[in-house]
Amino acid sequence: MGFSGNGTQAQAIGRYGLWNGGLRDPDPARAKELAETAAELEELGYGALWLGGSSGVEHAAPLIEATSSITVATGILSIWQYEAADVAARWSALESAHPSRFLLGLGVSHAKLAAQYERPYAAMTGYLDALDAAGVPAGRRVLAALGPKMMELTRDRSAGAHPYLVTPEHTAQSREILGRGPLLAPEFTVVLDTDPERARTTARAMLSFYLTLPNYTNSWLRLGFTEDDLANGGSDRLVDALIGWGDEERLRERIDAFLDAGADHVAVQVLTAGGDRNGLPREEWRRLAAALGL
């Protein structure tokens, strides 16, 4: 099912994928567990695995080697953390060994997380120039665009967009900018829990960090949320818009709302109690696969 980058991106990765930080764990003691997990997720029918936590190309290789067809993507490699020349060299080696299996997701990260953070748009443009010069095709990379300007760059210089912590309204706006061709693959976080208080507690444990990052809070303000929505861990309105919770049927509806709004693919992040983003919730992934009809 590899990622072709030749205009059939949506068909290549299907409608549903998984976003997870734990799949990129470099601990050799967990290598077997991660390989077995990736193989099961491929068997379940997911089209792509998105590796969270500013993953590098090197984190994708073991999962690609453990599977036969599923696309593995970085979601998202920080351009401040990895030199373009090194990324290009690693991409070329992985492409040579496993053609069309890897999708390079790139982002400008956040001032709070990068030692040298300045002029992010110009920095991304320069990074893309370097990848072009090194032979990494535009059709084999996606950008973590949130605002309109970065979304336009995404349209012009990549295969598409992989926005994080957005709503179907953001997806509809993004599709207007991107047009019909580029891939639009938003991340969407869900909690398999029907208890409102418990589910929102789980969601807030994850959202608390992102509420400190202007790239996200500005995106939410553009979508019509208010400063009051951003205060005190996030209002119920904000939490419920950004994080889906409920039973399998309800989560299927929430996920498919992105597809209805113009997304080609949804990268689903499953949270469990405590908001642990780096665990491997295999039982929840199985339940979700069944609910999505994979």
C-alpha positions as CSV (number, residue, x, y, z in Angstrom):
1,M,0.0,0.0,0.0
2,G,3.1,2.3,0.0
3,F,2.9,6.0,-0.3
4,S,3.3,6.8,-4.0
5,G,3.6,10.6,-4.0
6,N,2.3,10.7,-7.6
7,G,-1.2,12.0,-7.1
8,T,-2.7,9.0,-5.4
9,Q,-1.7,9.9,-1.9
10,A,-5.2,9.4,-0.4
11,Q,-5.6,6.0,-2.0
12,A,-2.1,5.0,-0.9
13,I,-2.8,5.5,2.8
14,G,-6.5,4.9,3.0
15,R,-9.0,6.8,5.1
16,Y,-7.7,5.9,8.6
17,G,-4.4,5.8,10.3
18,L,-3.0,5.9,13.8
19,W,-0.9,8.7,15.5
20,N,1.2,7.5,18.4
21,G,4.4,8.6,20.2
22,G,5.2,5.2,21.7
23,L,5.8,3.5,18.4
24,R,9.0,5.5,18.0
25,D,10.6,4.3,21.3
26,P,14.3,3.7,20.6
27,D,14.8,1.4,23.5
28,P,16.3,-1.9,22.1
29,A,14.4,-3.8,24.8
30,R,11.1,-2.8,23.2
31,A,12.1,-3.5,19.6
32,K,10.3,-6.8,19.4
33,E,7.1,-5.4,21.0
34,L,7.0,-2.5,18.6
35,A,7.6,-4.7,15.6
36,E,4.8,-7.0,16.7
37,T,2.5,-4.1,17.3
38,A,3.2,-2.6,13.9
39,A,2.5,-5.9,12.2
40,E,-0.8,-6.2,14.0
41,L,-1.9,-2.7,13.1
42,E,-1.2,-3.4,9.5
43,E,-3.2,-6.6,9.7
44,L,-6.1,-4.7,11.3
45,G,-6.3,-2.5,8.2
46,Y,-4.9,0.8,9.2
47,G,-3.4,2.6,6.3
48,A,-0.6,4.6,8.0
49,L,1.3,4.9,11.2
50,W,2.2,8.5,12.2
51,L,5.1,8.6,14.6
52,G,4.7,11.4,17.2
53,G,7.3,13.2,19.3
54,S,9.4,14.9,16.6
55,S,10.4,11.6,15.2
56,G,13.2,11.2,12.7
57,V,13.5,9.1,9.6
58,E,15.5,6.6,11.7
59,H,12.5,5.9,13.9
60,A,10.4,4.8,10.9
61,A,12.8,2.2,9.5
62,P,12.2,-0.6,12.1
63,L,8.4,-0.4,11.7
64,I,8.7,-0.5,7.9
65,E,11.0,-3.5,8.2
66,A,8.5,-5.3,10.4
67,T,5.6,-4.8,8.0
68,S,4.9,-5.3,4.3
69,S,2.8,-2.5,3.0
70,I,1.6,0.0,5.6
71,T,2.9,3.6,5.2
72,V,5.0,4.9,8.1
73,A,5.2,8.7,8.5
74,T,6.8,11.2,10.8
75,G,4.3,13.3,12.5
76,I,6.1,15.6,12.8
77,L,9.9,15.9,12.2
78,S,11.1,19.2,13.6
79,I,13.2,21.2,11.1
80,W,15.1,22.7,14.0
81,Q,16.1,19.3,15.4
82,Y,17.3,17.6,12.2
83,E,19.6,19.0,9.5
84,A,18.0,18.8,6.0
85,A,21.1,17.1,4.5
86,D,21.0,14.3,7.1
87,V,17.2,13.9,6.6
88,A,17.7,13.7,2.9
89,A,20.4,11.1,3.2
90,R,18.3,9.0,5.5
91,W,15.3,9.4,3.3
92,S,17.3,8.2,0.3
93,A,18.6,5.1,2.1
94,L,15.2,4.2,3.4
95,E,13.6,4.8,0.0
96,S,16.2,2.6,-1.7
97,A,15.6,-0.3,0.8
98,H,11.8,0.1,1.0
99,P,10.4,2.1,-2.0
100,S,7.3,4.2,-1.3
101,R,6.8,3.0,2.3
102,F,7.8,6.3,4.1
103,L,6.2,9.7,4.2
104,L,8.2,12.6,5.5
105,G,6.2,14.8,7.8
106,L,7.8,18.2,8.6
107,G,7.0,21.0,10.9
108,V,8.4,24.2,12.5
109,S,7.6,23.1,16.0
110,H,7.4,25.8,18.7
111,A,9.6,28.6,20.1
112,K,9.3,26.9,23.5
113,L,10.7,23.7,22.2
114,A,13.5,24.9,19.8
115,A,16.8,26.3,20.9
116,Q,16.9,28.6,17.8
117,Y,13.5,29.6,16.7
118,E,13.2,32.5,14.3
119,R,11.3,33.3,11.2
120,P,9.6,29.9,11.0
121,Y,8.1,30.4,7.6
122,A,11.4,31.4,6.0
123,A,13.1,28.6,7.8
124,M,10.6,26.1,6.4
125,T,11.0,27.5,2.9
126,G,14.8,27.2,3.1
127,Y,14.5,23.6,4.5
128,L,12.3,22.6,1.5
129,D,14.8,24.2,-0.8
130,A,17.5,22.0,0.7
131,L,15.4,18.9,0.4
132,D,14.7,19.7,-3.2
133,A,18.4,20.1,-3.9
134,A,19.1,16.8,-2.2
135,G,16.5,15.0,-4.3
136,V,13.7,14.5,-1.9
137,P,10.5,14.9,-4.0
138,A,7.8,17.4,-3.0
139,G,5.3,14.6,-3.4
140,R,6.8,12.5,-0.6
141,R,6.5,15.1,2.2
142,V,3.7,16.7,4.1
143,L,3.7,19.8,6.3
144,A,2.2,20.4,9.7
145,A,0.4,23.5,8.6
146,L,-2.1,25.3,10.8
147,G,-2.4,28.9,9.6
148,P,-3.3,30.0,6.1
149,K,0.2,31.1,5.0
150,M,1.8,27.8,5.9
151,M,-1.2,26.0,4.3
152,E,-0.5,27.8,1.0
153,L,3.2,26.8,1.2
154,T,2.0,23.2,1.8
155,R,-0.1,23.4,-1.3
156,D,2.8,24.7,-3.4
157,R,5.7,22.7,-2.0
158,S,4.5,19.4,-0.7
159,A,2.1,16.5,-1.1
160,G,-0.3,17.9,1.5
161,A,-1.0,18.9,5.1
162,H,-1.0,17.0,8.4
163,P,-2.4,19.5,10.9
164,Y,-2.6,18.6,14.6
165,L,-5.3,19.4,17.2
166,V,-7.8,20.8,14.8
167,T,-11.5,20.6,14.1
168,P,-13.6,19.7,11.0
169,E,-14.1,23.5,10.5
170,H,-10.3,23.9,10.2
171,T,-10.3,21.0,7.7
172,A,-13.0,22.7,5.6
173,Q,-11.0,25.9,5.6
174,S,-7.8,24.0,4.7
175,R,-9.4,22.2,1.8
176,E,-10.4,25.6,0.4
177,I,-6.8,26.7,0.4
178,L,-5.3,23.4,-0.8
179,G,-7.8,22.8,-3.5
180,R,-8.8,19.3,-4.6
181,G,-5.4,17.7,-5.3
182,P,-3.2,17.8,-2.2
183,L,-3.5,15.3,0.6
184,L,-5.2,16.5,3.8
185,A,-4.6,14.2,6.7
186,P,-5.5,15.8,10.1
187,E,-4.7,14.3,13.4
188,F,-7.7,13.7,15.7
189,T,-7.4,12.6,19.3
190,V,-10.1,10.3,20.9
191,V,-10.9,8.8,24.2
192,L,-12.9,5.5,24.4
193,D,-14.8,6.5,27.5
194,T,-18.6,7.4,27.8
195,D,-18.3,9.1,31.1
196,P,-18.1,12.9,30.4
197,E,-16.1,13.9,33.5
198,R,-13.6,11.1,33.3
199,A,-13.1,11.5,29.5
200,R,-12.6,15.3,29.8
201,T,-10.1,14.7,32.6
202,T,-8.1,12.4,30.3
203,A,-8.3,14.9,27.5
204,R,-7.2,17.8,29.7
205,A,-4.2,15.8,30.9
206,M,-3.0,15.8,27.3
207,L,-4.2,19.3,26.3
208,S,-2.6,21.1,29.2
209,F,0.8,21.2,27.4
210,Y,-0.6,22.5,24.1
211,L,-2.4,25.3,25.9
212,T,1.0,26.8,26.5
213,L,2.0,26.9,22.8
214,P,0.9,30.0,20.8
215,N,0.9,28.2,17.5
216,Y,-2.0,26.1,18.7
217,T,-3.8,28.7,20.8
218,N,-3.7,31.2,17.9
219,S,-5.1,28.5,15.7
220,W,-8.0,27.9,18.1
221,L,-8.7,31.6,18.4
222,R,-8.9,31.8,14.6
223,L,-11.5,29.1,14.7
224,G,-13.7,31.2,17.0
225,F,-12.7,30.1,20.4
226,T,-12.1,32.8,23.0
227,E,-9.5,33.5,25.7
228,D,-12.0,32.2,28.2
229,D,-12.1,28.9,26.4
230,L,-8.3,28.6,26.7
231,A,-8.2,29.3,30.5
232,N,-8.1,26.9,33.4
233,G,-7.3,23.8,31.4
234,G,-9.7,24.6,28.6
235,S,-13.4,25.0,28.6
236,D,-15.7,22.0,28.0
237,R,-16.5,23.6,24.6
238,L,-12.8,23.6,23.6
239,V,-12.1,20.1,25.0
240,D,-15.1,18.6,23.3
241,A,-14.3,20.2,20.0
242,L,-10.6,19.1,19.9
243,I,-10.9,15.6,21.6
244,G,-13.5,13.0,20.7
245,W,-14.9,10.9,23.5
246,G,-17.6,8.3,23.8
247,D,-18.3,4.8,22.6
248,E,-17.1,3.3,19.3
249,E,-20.2,4.5,17.3
250,R,-19.8,8.1,18.5
251,L,-16.1,8.2,17.8
252,R,-16.7,6.8,14.3
253,E,-19.1,9.8,13.7
254,R,-16.5,12.3,15.1
255,I,-13.7,10.9,12.9
256,D,-15.8,10.7,9.8
257,A,-16.8,14.4,10.3
258,F,-13.3,15.3,9.2
259,L,-13.7,13.2,6.0
260,D,-17.0,14.9,5.4
261,A,-15.3,18.3,5.8
262,G,-12.7,17.5,3.1
263,A,-10.0,15.3,4.7
264,D,-8.6,12.4,2.8
265,H,-7.3,10.6,5.8
266,V,-7.6,10.9,9.6
267,A,-4.6,10.1,11.8
268,V,-6.3,9.0,15.0
269,Q,-4.5,9.3,18.4
270,V,-6.0,7.2,21.1
271,L,-5.7,8.5,24.7
272,T,-6.1,6.3,27.7
273,A,-6.7,7.3,31.4
274,G,-4.0,9.7,32.5
275,G,-3.5,11.1,29.0
276,D,-0.4,8.9,28.3
277,R,0.5,9.6,24.7
278,N,3.4,7.2,24.6
279,G,1.7,4.0,25.6
280,L,0.5,1.3,23.1
281,P,-3.3,1.0,23.6
282,R,-3.6,-2.1,21.5
283,E,-7.0,-3.2,22.8
284,E,-8.4,0.3,22.0
285,W,-6.8,0.2,18.6
286,R,-8.5,-3.2,17.9
287,R,-11.9,-1.8,19.1
288,L,-11.4,1.3,16.9
289,A,-10.5,-0.8,13.9
290,A,-13.7,-2.8,14.2
291,A,-15.8,0.4,14.6
292,L,-14.2,1.9,11.5
293,G,-15.0,-1.2,9.5
294,L,-11.3,-1.9,8.6
